[in-house]
Amino acid sequence: MRTDTPLSTLPAREHLLAAAVGAPVLDVVVPVHNEEKDLETCVLRLHDHLARTFPYGFRITVADNASTDRTPQVAARLADLIPEVRSFRLEEKGRGRALRTAWTHSDSPVLAYMDVDLSTDLNALLPLVAPLISGHSDLAIGSRLTRSSRVVRGSKREFISRSYNLILRSSLAARFSDAQCGFKAIRREVAQRLLPMVEDTGWFFDTEMLVLAERAGLRIHEVPVDWVDDPDSTVHIVRTAIEDLKGVWRVGRALATGALPLDRLARPFGDDPRDRAVPGVPGGLARQLVGFCVVGALSTLVYLALYSLFRLGAGPQIANAAALLVSAVANTAANRRLTFGVRGRGGAVRHQAQGLVVFAIGLALTSGSLAALDTASGSSSHGRELAVLVAANLAATVLRFLLFRAWVFPDRRTDHQDARKGPAHELRNVR
C-alpha cells in the first residue's frame, strides 16, 4: 500500500496482493464478555469456514473485555491449539474499546469483526471483505434491512432496529441501512485515521464510525445478510438505546460545529485515467452551484428581513450595511461547510476575512444602487428600495460565487494529486 501521501489525505485505494502483505490479509475480531459457553463453538466454526472458503491468509482474534467467568481461559486454550487464533484481555468493559484496541494493534490490511453468537450467516463474510481487498471500498457492513436480506427475529427487536435507523437518517442524514449489525470490516489505513476520531467505547461505536466515514466521503459497501436472532442475547435494550441517543446528539453537535478533522479521511480518485481531473473542466461545479444557490436564497431572505428590521430605526445605507454584514458572515460559514465541503476549524478565520472582502464588494454594489435610486427619484418607497436591492444582490451573487470558488475556497485536489504522484509523474511528463 502507498505511504507517500500528505497527512491530510488518504492514498488512493489499491488492490491488496497477498504476497506483498506479509501478514494475514484478514483479521477477524470476536469481542467477548462472559461468553465461556459459546466462545469455543464460535471460534471452531469460524475457523473451519475460513479454512475452507477464504483464499487468503487469515487470523481470528478473541478480544476479551473484562470477563468475570472462564472466557479468558477458553480463549487462551484456543490460541494454543489453533495457529490462526490469538487472544488478549482488557480489564475494562466495552465492545467499542475492544474493537479499537484489536484493530489498532493488528498488522492485517483488512480488519473485520463479528458477534460471538454468529447470528449472521458466515457465507456473507467473503462478499463482505472482497470489496476492501479489491480496493473498491473503504468499509463494509452487513445489513439486515435490505430487501434481499433474510432475517428471523421478534417484532420488538425489528421495530427497535428500524426506528433507530430512521432516527439516524433524520438526525444525522445517514444513508447506510443498518448501523448495528455485528458484521463489519474496514481497511487498516482507514482505521488508523478514523478510529482516533471515534469517542464511544460501547455499542454506539459502530454508528459513530459509520457516520464519520460517510460524512468524510468514504465508500461504504453494504452486504445483504441472512440473520437469526439470538434469544440468549445479554444486550440491555433500554440502556443501550439511551446511550445511543446520547451518542447521536454528541456526534450531531460535533458535525454541526465542524469540530472533527474529516478532511484527513479524504480519498483521491483511483488510477483509472477516466477518473482523473480533465484540464479545463472544474470539478464539482454542478453540486457547488446547487449548494451556493440554496445558501444564497436563504441568505437573501435573511438579508431582506434584517434590512426591513434595521430600516425601522436607521437610514437605508446604515440598514443595508448592517444587514449585509450579518448575512455575509452567516453566508460565508454556510458556503464553507455546505457548498465547498471545508470541514474543521482550520482556516476559518482567514475564510471569514476573505468573505468580508467579498462582502465589501457586495456592499459597494448595493450601496451604489441605493445612491443611484435616491439621486434619480429622491425619496423612494420601501418596495422600490427592496426591488433595487434584489437586482443588485443578483449581480453581487454571481461575483461572490466566482470569488468564493477561485479565491476563498479554491479546489486543491489537483495539488494533492500532483504531490501524491511525485517525481515519477514528472518523469513521465518529460518523456
KOLPAMI-243966 format. One record per residue (C-alpha): residue in three letters; x, z, y. Coordinates in steps of 0.2 Angstrom, whole numbers, m for minus. Each point is the difference from the previous one (the first is absolute). Example, Ala and Ser with C-alpha at 12.3 -4.5 7.8 and 13.67 -1.06 7.14 Angstrom:
BEGIN
{res->ALA, c1->62, c3->39, c2->m22}
{res->SER, c1->6, c3->m3, c2->17}
# end
This chain:
BEGIN
{res->MET, c1->0, c3->0, c2->0}
{res->ARG, c1->6, c3->m4, c2->18}
{res->THR, c1->7, c3->15, c2->10}
{res->ASP, c1->5, c3->m11, c2->15}
{res->THR, c1->m15, c3->5, c2->11}
{res->PRO, c1->m2, c3->10, c2->16}
{res->LEU, c1->m7, c3->17, c2->m2}
{res->SER, c1->m15, c3->m5, c2->9}
{res->THR, c1->m6, c3->m13, c2->m13}
{res->LEU, c1->m1, c3->m2, c2->m19}
{res->PRO, c1->9, c3->m15, c2->m8}
{res->ALA, c1->m10, c3->m14, c2->m7}
{res->ARG, c1->m7, c3->3, c2->m17}
{res->GLU, c1->9, c3->m8, c2->m14}
{res->HIS, c1->m2, c3->m2, c2->m19}
{res->LEU, c1->8, c3->15, c2->m10}
{res->LEU, c1->12, c3->m7, c2->m13}
{res->ALA, c1->2, c3->13, c2->m14}
{res->ALA, c1->18, c3->m4, c2->m3}
{res->ALA, c1->5, c3->3, c2->19}
{res->VAL, c1->m10, c3->17, c2->1}
{res->GLY, c1->11, c3->11, c2->m12}
{res->ALA, c1->m13, c3->13, c2->m1}
{res->PRO, c1->m17, c3->m1, c2->m9}
{res->VAL, c1->m11, c3->m12, c2->10}
{res->LEU, c1->m15, c3->11, c2->m1}
{res->ASP, c1->m1, c3->19, c2->2}
{res->VAL, c1->m17, c3->7, c2->m5}
{res->VAL, c1->m3, c3->18, c2->7}
{res->VAL, c1->m13, c3->11, c2->m9}
{res->PRO, c1->m3, c3->15, c2->12}
{res->VAL, c1->m6, c3->15, c2->m10}
{res->HIS, c1->m6, c3->18, c2->3}
{res->ASN, c1->m5, c3->11, c2->m15}
{res->GLU, c1->m2, c3->m15, c2->m12}
{res->GLU, c1->8, c3->7, c2->m16}
{res->LYS, c1->m15, c3->m7, c2->m10}
{res->ASP, c1->0, c3->m18, c2->6}
{res->LEU, c1->18, c3->m3, c2->5}
{res->GLU, c1->8, c3->m5, c2->m17}
{res->THR, c1->m15, c3->m11, c2->m4}
{res->CYS, c1->2, c3->m9, c2->17}
{res->VAL, c1->18, c3->m3, c2->m1}
{res->LEU, c1->1, c3->m6, c2->m18}
{res->ARG, c1->m15, c3->m12, c2->4}
{res->LEU, c1->8, c3->m6, c2->16}
{res->HIS, c1->17, c3->m3, c2->m8}
{res->ASP, c1->m7, c3->m9, c2->m15}
{res->HIS, c1->m10, c3->m12, c2->12}
{res->LEU, c1->15, c3->m3, c2->11}
{res->ALA, c1->12, c3->m3, c2->m15}
{res->ARG, c1->m12, c3->m13, c2->m7}
{res->THR, c1->m6, c3->m9, c2->16}
{res->PHE, c1->12, c3->2, c2->14}
{res->PRO, c1->14, c3->m13, c2->1}
{res->TYR, c1->12, c3->10, c2->11}
{res->GLY, c1->9, c3->17, c2->m1}
{res->PHE, c1->m11, c3->15, c2->4}
{res->ARG, c1->0, c3->18, c2->2}
{res->ILE, c1->m13, c3->14, c2->m1}
{res->THR, c1->2, c3->15, c2->11}
{res->VAL, c1->m10, c3->16, c2->m2}
{res->ALA, c1->m1, c3->9, c2->16}
{res->ASP, c1->m6, c3->17, c2->m3}
{res->ASN, c1->m6, c3->9, c2->16}
{res->ALA, c1->m1, c3->19, c2->m2}
{res->SER, c1->m8, c3->1, c2->m18}
{res->THR, c1->m3, c3->17, c2->m6}
{res->ASP, c1->m2, c3->m5, c2->m19}
{res->ARG, c1->11, c3->m8, c2->m12}
{res->THR, c1->0, c3->m17, c2->9}
{res->PRO, c1->19, c3->1, c2->5}
{res->GLN, c1->5, c3->3, c2->m18}
{res->VAL, c1->m11, c3->m14, c2->m7}
{res->ALA, c1->8, c3->m12, c2->14}
{res->ALA, c1->18, c3->6, c2->m4}
{res->ARG, c1->m3, c3->m3, c2->m19}
{res->LEU, c1->m7, c3->m18, c2->3}
{res->ALA, c1->15, c3->m4, c2->11}
{res->ASP, c1->12, c3->6, c2->m14}
{res->LEU, c1->m9, c3->m11, c2->m13}
{res->ILE, c1->m3, c3->m16, c2->10}
{res->PRO, c1->14, c3->m8, c2->9}
{res->GLU, c1->m12, c3->m8, c2->13}
{res->VAL, c1->m8, c3->16, c2->5}
{res->ARG, c1->7, c3->13, c2->12}
{res->SER, c1->m8, c3->15, c2->8}
{res->PHE, c1->3, c3->12, c2->15}
{res->ARG, c1->m9, c3->15, c2->7}
{res->LEU, c1->m6, c3->5, c2->18}
{res->GLU, c1->m4, c3->17, c2->4}
{res->GLU, c1->m14, c3->m5, c2->12}
{res->LYS, c1->m16, c3->m7, c2->m4}
{res->GLY, c1->m6, c3->m17, c2->6}
{res->ARG, c1->m2, c3->m17, c2->m7}
{res->GLY, c1->6, c3->m9, c2->16}
{res->ARG, c1->15, c3->12, c2->0}
{res->ALA, c1->4, c3->m5, c2->m18}
{res->LEU, c1->m2, c3->m18, c2->3}
{res->ARG, c1->11, c3->0, c2->16}
{res->THR, c1->14, c3->9, c2->m9}
{res->ALA, c1->0, c3->m11, c2->m15}
{res->TRP, c1->m1, c3->m16, c2->10}
{res->THR, c1->13, c3->5, c2->12}
{res->HIS, c1->13, c3->4, c2->m13}
{res->SER, c1->m4, c3->m15, c2->m12}
{res->ASP, c1->12, c3->m14, c2->0}
{res->SER, c1->m13, c3->m13, c2->m8}
{res->PRO, c1->m5, c3->m14, c2->12}
{res->VAL, c1->m19, c3->2, c2->m5}
{res->LEU, c1->m8, c3->17, c2->0}
{res->ALA, c1->m17, c3->4, c2->m7}
{res->TYR, c1->m10, c3->15, c2->m5}
{res->MET, c1->m15, c3->4, c2->m11}
{res->ASP, c1->m11, c3->15, c2->m4}
{res->VAL, c1->4, c3->10, c2->m16}
{res->ASP, c1->m17, c3->m3, c2->m7}
{res->LEU, c1->3, c3->m19, c2->m1}
{res->SER, c1->m18, c3->m3, c2->6}
{res->THR, c1->6, c3->m18, c2->6}
{res->ASP, c1->2, c3->m12, c2->m14}
{res->LEU, c1->19, c3->m3, c2->m2}
{res->ASN, c1->m3, c3->m19, c2->m2}
{res->ALA, c1->m1, c3->0, c2->19}
{res->LEU, c1->18, c3->6, c2->2}
{res->LEU, c1->9, c3->m16, c2->m1}
{res->PRO, c1->m12, c3->m9, c2->12}
{res->LEU, c1->2, c3->15, c2->11}
{res->VAL, c1->19, c3->m2, c2->2}
{res->ALA, c1->2, c3->m18, c2->m3}
{res->PRO, c1->m3, c3->m5, c2->19}
{res->LEU, c1->13, c3->13, c2->5}
{res->ILE, c1->13, c3->m7, c2->m12}
{res->SER, c1->m3, c3->m18, c2->5}
{res->GLY, c1->2, c3->5, c2->19}
{res->HIS, c1->m18, c3->m5, c2->4}
{res->SER, c1->m6, c3->18, c2->5}
{res->ASP, c1->6, c3->16, c2->7}
{res->LEU, c1->m12, c3->12, c2->m8}
{res->ALA, c1->m13, c3->m1, c2->m14}
{res->ILE, c1->m15, c3->10, c2->m4}
{res->GLY, c1->m13, c3->1, c2->m14}
{res->SER, c1->m17, c3->m1, c2->6}
{res->ARG, c1->m16, c3->6, c2->m9}
{res->LEU, c1->m11, c3->m7, c2->14}
{res->THR, c1->2, c3->m18, c2->m2}
{res->ARG, c1->m13, c3->m11, c2->m8}
{res->SER, c1->10, c3->m4, c2->m16}
{res->SER, c1->5, c3->18, c2->m3}
{res->ARG, c1->m8, c3->9, c2->m14}
{res->VAL, c1->m3, c3->19, c2->3}
{res->VAL, c1->m8, c3->14, c2->m10}
{res->ARG, c1->m3, c3->16, c2->10}
{res->GLY, c1->m14, c3->11, c2->6}
{res->SER, c1->m11, c3->m5, c2->15}
{res->LYS, c1->7, c3->15, c2->10}
{res->ARG, c1->18, c3->m6, c2->0}
{res->GLU, c1->m6, c3->m18, c2->3}
{res->PHE, c1->m9, c3->5, c2->15}
{res->ILE, c1->14, c3->11, c2->7}
{res->SER, c1->13, c3->m14, c2->m3}
{res->ARG, c1->m10, c3->m13, c2->9}
{res->SER, c1->m5, c3->11, c2->14}
{res->TYR, c1->19, c3->5, c2->3}
{res->ASN, c1->5, c3->m18, c2->0}
{res->LEU, c1->m14, c3->m4, c2->12}
{res->ILE, c1->6, c3->14, c2->12}
{res->LEU, c1->18, c3->m8, c2->m1}
{res->ARG, c1->m7, c3->m17, c2->4}
{res->SER, c1->m10, c3->6, c2->15}
{res->SER, c1->12, c3->13, c2->7}
{res->LEU, c1->17, c3->m8, c2->m4}
{res->ALA, c1->m5, c3->m18, c2->m2}
{res->ALA, c1->7, c3->0, c2->m17}
{res->ARG, c1->m2, c3->m16, c2->m10}
{res->PHE, c1->6, c3->5, c2->m17}
{res->SER, c1->m14, c3->5, c2->m12}
{res->ASP, c1->5, c3->15, c2->m10}
{res->ALA, c1->12, c3->13, c2->8}
{res->GLN, c1->0, c3->13, c2->m14}
{res->CYS, c1->2, c3->m9, c2->m16}
{res->GLY, c1->15, c3->8, c2->m8}
{res->PHE, c1->8, c3->m16, c2->m4}
{res->LYS, c1->12, c3->m7, c2->13}
{res->ALA, c1->17, c3->m8, c2->2}
{res->ILE, c1->12, c3->m3, c2->15}
{res->ARG, c1->16, c3->m9, c2->3}
{res->ARG, c1->15, c3->12, c2->2}
{res->GLU, c1->6, c3->m7, c2->17}
{res->VAL, c1->m18, c3->2, c2->6}
{res->ALA, c1->m1, c3->18, c2->m6}
{res->GLN, c1->16, c3->5, c2->8}
{res->ARG, c1->m7, c3->m5, c2->17}
{res->LEU, c1->m18, c3->5, c2->m3}
{res->LEU, c1->1, c3->17, c2->m8}
{res->PRO, c1->8, c3->9, c2->14}
{res->MET, c1->m15, c3->m4, c2->11}
{res->VAL, c1->m12, c3->7, c2->m13}
{res->GLU, c1->m4, c3->18, c2->4}
{res->ASP, c1->m12, c3->5, c2->m14}
{res->THR, c1->7, c3->8, c2->m16}
{res->GLY, c1->m17, c3->1, c2->m9}
{res->TRP, c1->m14, c3->m12, c2->m5}
{res->PHE, c1->m1, c3->m8, c2->17}
{res->PHE, c1->18, c3->m7, c2->m3}
{res->ASP, c1->m7, c3->m16, c2->m7}
{res->THR, c1->m12, c3->m4, c2->14}
{res->GLU, c1->13, c3->4, c2->14}
{res->MET, c1->13, c3->m11, c2->m8}
{res->LEU, c1->m12, c3->m15, c2->m2}
{res->VAL, c1->m7, c3->2, c2->18}
{res->LEU, c1->17, c3->0, c2->7}
{res->ALA, c1->6, c3->m15, c2->m10}
{res->GLU, c1->m15, c3->m10, c2->4}
{res->ARG, c1->1, c3->4, c2->19}
{res->ALA, c1->19, c3->m6, c2->m1}
{res->GLY, c1->m5, c3->m16, c2->m7}
{res->LEU, c1->6, c3->2, c2->m18}
{res->ARG, c1->m8, c3->m9, c2->m14}
{res->ILE, c1->m10, c3->10, c2->m12}
{res->HIS, c1->m5, c3->m8, c2->m16}
{res->GLU, c1->m16, c3->7, c2->m9}
{res->VAL, c1->m3, c3->m1, c2->m19}
{res->PRO, c1->m17, c3->2, c2->m8}
{res->VAL, c1->1, c3->14, c2->m13}
{res->ASP, c1->m10, c3->6, c2->m15}
{res->TRP, c1->m2, c3->19, c2->3}
{res->VAL, c1->m8, c3->14, c2->m9}
{res->ASP, c1->m3, c3->17, c2->8}
{res->ASP, c1->9, c3->15, c2->m7}
{res->PRO, c1->m13, c3->14, c2->m2}
{res->ASP, c1->13, c3->13, c2->m1}
{res->SER, c1->7, c3->m4, c2->17}
{res->THR, c1->6, c3->15, c2->10}
{res->VAL, c1->m2, c3->m8, c2->17}
{res->HIS, c1->m10, c3->11, c2->12}
{res->ILE, c1->m11, c3->m13, c2->8}
{res->VAL, c1->m6, c3->10, c2->15}
{res->ARG, c1->17, c3->7, c2->5}
{res->THR, c1->8, c3->m17, c2->m2}
{res->ALA, c1->m14, c3->m8, c2->10}
{res->ILE, c1->3, c3->12, c2->15}
{res->GLU, c1->19, c3->m3, c2->m1}
{res->ASP, c1->m3, c3->m18, c2->0}
{res->LEU, c1->m11, c3->0, c2->15}
{res->LYS, c1->13, c3->10, c2->9}
{res->GLY, c1->13, c3->m13, c2->m5}
{res->VAL, c1->m11, c3->m14, c2->7}
{res->TRP, c1->m1, c3->9, c2->17}
{res->ARG, c1->18, c3->3, c2->0}
{res->VAL, c1->5, c3->m18, c2->m4}
{res->GLY, c1->m13, c3->m7, c2->11}
{res->ARG, c1->7, c3->10, c2->15}
{res->ALA, c1->18, c3->m5, c2->m4}
{res->LEU, c1->m5, c3->m18, c2->m1}
{res->ALA, c1->m10, c3->0, c2->16}
{res->THR, c1->15, c3->8, c2->10}
{res->GLY, c1->13, c3->m11, c2->m7}
{res->ALA, c1->10, c3->15, c2->m7}
{res->LEU, c1->6, c3->m9, c2->m15}
{res->PRO, c1->14, c3->m13, c2->0}
{res->LEU, c1->m9, c3->m13, c2->m11}
{res->ASP, c1->11, c3->m14, c2->7}
{res->ARG, c1->13, c3->6, c2->m12}
{res->LEU, c1->m10, c3->m6, c2->m14}
{res->ALA, c1->m2, c3->m18, c2->7}
{res->ARG, c1->3, c3->m14, c2->m12}
{res->PRO, c1->7, c3->m17, c2->5}
{res->PHE, c1->m6, c3->m16, c2->m9}
{res->GLY, c1->7, c3->m5, c2->m17}
{res->ASP, c1->13, c3->m13, c2->m4}
{res->ASP, c1->m12, c3->m14, c2->m1}
{res->PRO, c1->4, c3->m12, c2->14}
{res->ARG, c1->m19, c3->m3, c2->3}
{res->ASP, c1->m1, c3->19, c2->5}
{res->ARG, c1->13, c3->m1, c2->13}
{res->ALA, c1->m4, c3->m1, c2->19}
{res->VAL, c1->m2, c3->m18, c2->6}
{res->PRO, c1->9, c3->m4, c2->16}
{res->GLY, c1->m11, c3->m2, c2->15}
{res->VAL, c1->m15, c3->8, c2->m9}
{res->PRO, c1->m3, c3->18, c2->6}
{res->GLY, c1->m4, c3->12, c2->m14}
{res->GLY, c1->m16, c3->10, c2->0}
{res->LEU, c1->m7, c3->m9, c2->15}
{res->ALA, c1->m18, c3->m1, c2->m6}
{res->ARG, c1->m1, c3->18, c2->m5}
{res->GLN, c1->8, c3->6, c2->16}
{res->LEU, c1->m12, c3->m11, c2->11}
{res->VAL, c1->m15, c3->8, c2->m9}
{res->GLY, c1->7, c3->18, c2->2}
{res->PHE, c1->5, c3->m3, c2->18}
{res->CYS, c1->m18, c3->m7, c2->4}
{res->VAL, c1->m8, c3->15, c2->m8}
{res->VAL, c1->11, c3->12, c2->9}
{res->GLY, c1->m2, c3->m10, c2->16}
{res->ALA, c1->m19, c3->0, c2->0}
{res->LEU, c1->m1, c3->19, c2->m3}
{res->SER, c1->13, c3->2, c2->14}
{res->THR, c1->m10, c3->m10, c2->12}
{res->LEU, c1->m16, c3->10, c2->m3}
{res->VAL, c1->10, c3->16, c2->3}
{res->TYR, c1->8, c3->m8, c2->15}
{res->LEU, c1->m17, c3->m5, c2->8}
{res->ALA, c1->m8, c3->17, c2->m4}
{res->LEU, c1->15, c3->9, c2->8}
{res->TYR, c1->0, c3->m12, c2->15}
{res->SER, c1->m19, c3->4, c2->3}
{res->LEU, c1->3, c3->18, c2->m2}
{res->PHE, c1->15, c3->1, c2->12}
{res->ARG, c1->m9, c3->m12, c2->12}
{res->LEU, c1->m12, c3->14, c2->4}
{res->GLY, c1->13, c3->10, c2->9}
{res->ALA, c1->13, c3->m13, c2->5}
{res->GLY, c1->3, c3->m17, c2->7}
{res->PRO, c1->1, c3->m15, c2->m11}
{res->GLN, c1->19, c3->m2, c2->0}
{res->ILE, c1->3, c3->19, c2->m5}
{res->ALA, c1->m14, c3->m1, c2->m13}
{res->ASN, c1->7, c3->m16, c2->m7}
{res->ALA, c1->18, c3->7, c2->m1}
{res->ALA, c1->m6, c3->17, c2->m8}
{res->ALA, c1->m11, c3->m9, c2->m13}
{res->LEU, c1->13, c3->m13, c2->m4}
{res->LEU, c1->14, c3->13, c2->m2}
{res->VAL, c1->m10, c3->11, c2->m13}
{res->SER, c1->m7, c3->m15, c2->m10}
{res->ALA, c1->18, c3->m8, c2->0}
{res->VAL, c1->8, c3->16, c2->m8}
{res->ALA, c1->m14, c3->0, c2->m13}
{res->ASN, c1->1, c3->m19, c2->m3}
{res->THR, c1->19, c3->1, c2->m2}
{res->ALA, c1->m1, c3->14, c2->m13}
{res->ALA, c1->m14, c3->m9, c2->m10}
{res->ASN, c1->8, c3->m17, c2->0}
{res->ARG, c1->17, c3->8, c2->m5}
{res->ARG, c1->m9, c3->7, c2->m16}
{res->LEU, c1->m14, c3->m11, c2->m4}
{res->THR, c1->5, c3->m18, c2->6}
{res->PHE, c1->19, c3->0, c2->m2}
{res->GLY, c1->1, c3->13, c2->m14}
{res->VAL, c1->14, c3->11, c2->8}
{res->ARG, c1->m1, c3->17, c2->m9}
{res->GLY, c1->8, c3->17, c2->4}
{res->ARG, c1->6, c3->7, c2->17}
{res->GLY, c1->16, c3->m10, c2->1}
{res->GLY, c1->0, c3->m10, c2->16}
{res->ALA, c1->m17, c3->6, c2->6}
{res->VAL, c1->6, c3->5, c2->17}
{res->ARG, c1->9, c3->m16, c2->3}
{res->HIS, c1->m15, c3->m10, c2->m6}
{res->GLN, c1->m11, c3->10, c2->12}
{res->ALA, c1->12, c3->m4, c2->14}
{res->GLN, c1->0, c3->m18, c2->m4}
{res->GLY, c1->m19, c3->1, c2->m1}
{res->LEU, c1->0, c3->7, c2->18}
{res->VAL, c1->10, c3->m15, c2->6}
{res->VAL, c1->m13, c3->m11, c2->m8}
{res->PHE, c1->m13, c3->11, c2->8}
{res->ALA, c1->8, c3->m3, c2->17}
{res->ILE, c1->m2, c3->m19, c2->m2}
{res->GLY, c1->m19, c3->3, c2->m5}
{res->LEU, c1->m2, c3->11, c2->15}
{res->ALA, c1->7, c3->m13, c2->12}
{res->LEU, c1->m12, c3->m13, c2->m7}
{res->THR, c1->m15, c3->11, c2->1}
{res->SER, c1->4, c3->8, c2->17}
{res->GLY, c1->4, c3->m18, c2->7}
{res->SER, c1->m17, c3->m6, c2->m6}
{res->LEU, c1->m9, c3->15, c2->8}
{res->ALA, c1->10, c3->m3, c2->16}
{res->ALA, c1->m5, c3->m19, c2->0}
{res->LEU, c1->m18, c3->5, c2->m3}
{res->ASP, c1->0, c3->12, c2->14}
{res->THR, c1->8, c3->m13, c2->12}
{res->ALA, c1->m12, c3->m14, c2->m5}
{res->SER, c1->m17, c3->10, c2->0}
{res->GLY, c1->4, c3->17, c2->9}
{res->SER, c1->m10, c3->14, c2->m8}
{res->SER, c1->m5, c3->m6, c2->m18}
{res->SER, c1->m12, c3->7, c2->m12}
{res->HIS, c1->6, c3->11, c2->m15}
{res->GLY, c1->m6, c3->m14, c2->m12}
{res->ARG, c1->10, c3->m13, c2->9}
{res->GLU, c1->15, c3->11, c2->m1}
{res->LEU, c1->m2, c3->2, c2->m19}
{res->ALA, c1->m2, c3->m19, c2->m2}
{res->VAL, c1->16, c3->m3, c2->9}
{res->LEU, c1->9, c3->14, c2->m9}
{res->VAL, c1->m5, c3->m7, c2->m17}
{res->ALA, c1->6, c3->m18, c2->4}
{res->ALA, c1->17, c3->7, c2->6}
{res->ASN, c1->1, c3->11, c2->m15}
{res->LEU, c1->m2, c3->m15, c2->m11}
{res->ALA, c1->15, c3->m8, c2->8}
{res->ALA, c1->10, c3->16, c2->m1}
{res->THR, c1->m5, c3->2, c2->m18}
{res->VAL, c1->8, c3->m17, c2->m5}
{res->LEU, c1->16, c3->5, c2->9}
{res->ARG, c1->0, c3->17, c2->m8}
{res->PHE, c1->m1, c3->m7, c2->m17}
{res->LEU, c1->15, c3->m11, c2->3}
{res->LEU, c1->10, c3->14, c2->7}
{res->PHE, c1->m5, c3->12, c2->m14}
{res->ARG, c1->5, c3->m12, c2->m13}
{res->ALA, c1->16, c3->m7, c2->7}
{res->TRP, c1->7, c3->15, c2->9}
{res->VAL, c1->m8, c3->17, c2->m4}
{res->PHE, c1->m3, c3->m2, c2->m18}
{res->PRO, c1->10, c3->m15, c2->m6}
{res->ASP, c1->0, c3->m5, c2->m18}
{res->ARG, c1->17, c3->6, c2->m7}
{res->ARG, c1->m3, c3->m6, c2->m18}
{res->THR, c1->11, c3->m15, c2->2}
{res->ASP, c1->15, c3->11, c2->5}
{res->HIS, c1->m3, c3->11, c2->m15}
{res->GLN, c1->0, c3->m15, c2->m11}
{res->ASP, c1->16, c3->m7, c2->7}
{res->ALA, c1->8, c3->17, c2->m2}
{res->ARG, c1->m5, c3->2, c2->m18}
{res->LYS, c1->6, c3->m18, c2->m4}
{res->GLY, c1->17, c3->4, c2->7}
{res->PRO, c1->16, c3->m10, c2->0}
{res->ALA, c1->m5, c3->m11, c2->m15}
{res->HIS, c1->m15, c3->m6, c2->10}
{res->GLU, c1->12, c3->m5, c2->14}
{res->LEU, c1->11, c3->m9, c2->m12}
{res->ARG, c1->m14, c3->m10, c2->m7}
{res->ASN, c1->m5, c3->m5, c2->18}
{res->VAL, c1->18, c3->m6, c2->3}
{res->ARG, c1->0, c3->m11, c2->m15}
# end
